[in-house]
């Protein structure tokens, strides 16, 4: 069951990991991987509209939840 939770919470996990990766990489090299974290802010700075970001993240969440339900 914990693996299924990882699938369901994919987007929040990616958001958290993007911050952790950015901070660790910046401390080590002084450079940034993303324009801004959490990752949805990076997409905003890449000129994605808020509606597109929400739609894509919702679609990814829906697909990951469907995969998790099929895995039960």
C-alpha positions as CSV (number, residue, x, y, z in Angstrom):
1,X,0.0,0.0,0.0
2,X,2.8,2.6,0.6
3,X,3.8,2.3,-3.1
4,X,0.3,3.1,-4.1
5,X,0.4,6.2,-2.0
6,X,3.5,7.3,-3.9
7,X,1.6,7.0,-7.1
8,X,-1.4,8.9,-5.8
9,X,0.7,11.7,-4.3
10,X,3.0,12.0,-7.3
11,X,2.6,15.7,-7.9
12,X,3.1,16.8,-4.3
13,X,6.2,14.5,-4.2
14,X,7.6,16.1,-7.4
15,X,6.9,19.6,-6.0
16,X,8.8,18.8,-2.8
17,X,11.7,17.0,-4.6
18,X,12.1,20.0,-6.9
19,X,12.8,22.3,-3.9
20,X,15.2,19.8,-2.3
21,X,17.1,19.3,-5.6
22,X,17.3,23.1,-6.2
23,X,18.6,23.8,-2.7
24,X,21.1,21.0,-2.7
25,X,22.4,21.9,-6.2
26,X,22.6,25.6,-5.4
27,X,24.5,25.0,-2.2
28,X,27.0,22.8,-4.0
29,X,27.5,24.7,-7.2
30,X,26.0,28.2,-6.8
31,X,23.9,27.6,-9.9
32,X,20.2,26.8,-10.3
33,X,18.6,23.9,-12.1
34,X,15.1,25.4,-12.2
35,X,14.2,29.1,-12.7
36,X,12.2,29.0,-9.4
37,X,10.9,26.3,-7.1
38,X,8.4,24.7,-6.4
39,X,8.3,23.4,-10.0
40,X,5.0,25.0,-10.8
41,X,6.7,28.4,-10.5
42,X,9.3,27.3,-13.0
43,X,6.6,26.6,-15.5
44,X,5.0,30.0,-14.8
45,X,8.4,31.6,-15.6
46,X,8.5,29.5,-18.8
47,X,5.3,31.4,-19.9
48,X,2.8,28.6,-19.1
49,X,-0.6,30.0,-18.2
50,X,-1.9,29.1,-14.8
51,X,-4.8,27.2,-16.4
52,X,-2.4,25.1,-18.4
53,X,-0.3,24.2,-15.3
54,X,-3.4,23.3,-13.3
55,X,-4.8,21.2,-16.2
56,X,-1.5,19.3,-16.8
57,X,-1.0,18.7,-13.1
58,X,-4.6,17.5,-12.7
59,X,-4.3,15.2,-15.7
60,X,-1.1,13.7,-14.3
61,X,-2.7,13.2,-10.9
62,X,-5.8,11.6,-12.6
63,X,-3.6,9.2,-14.6
64,X,-1.4,8.3,-11.6
65,X,-4.6,7.7,-9.4
66,X,-6.0,5.4,-12.2
67,X,-2.7,3.5,-12.3
68,X,-2.8,3.1,-8.5
69,X,-6.4,1.9,-8.6
70,X,-5.5,-0.7,-11.3
71,X,-2.6,-1.9,-9.1
72,X,-4.9,-2.8,-6.2
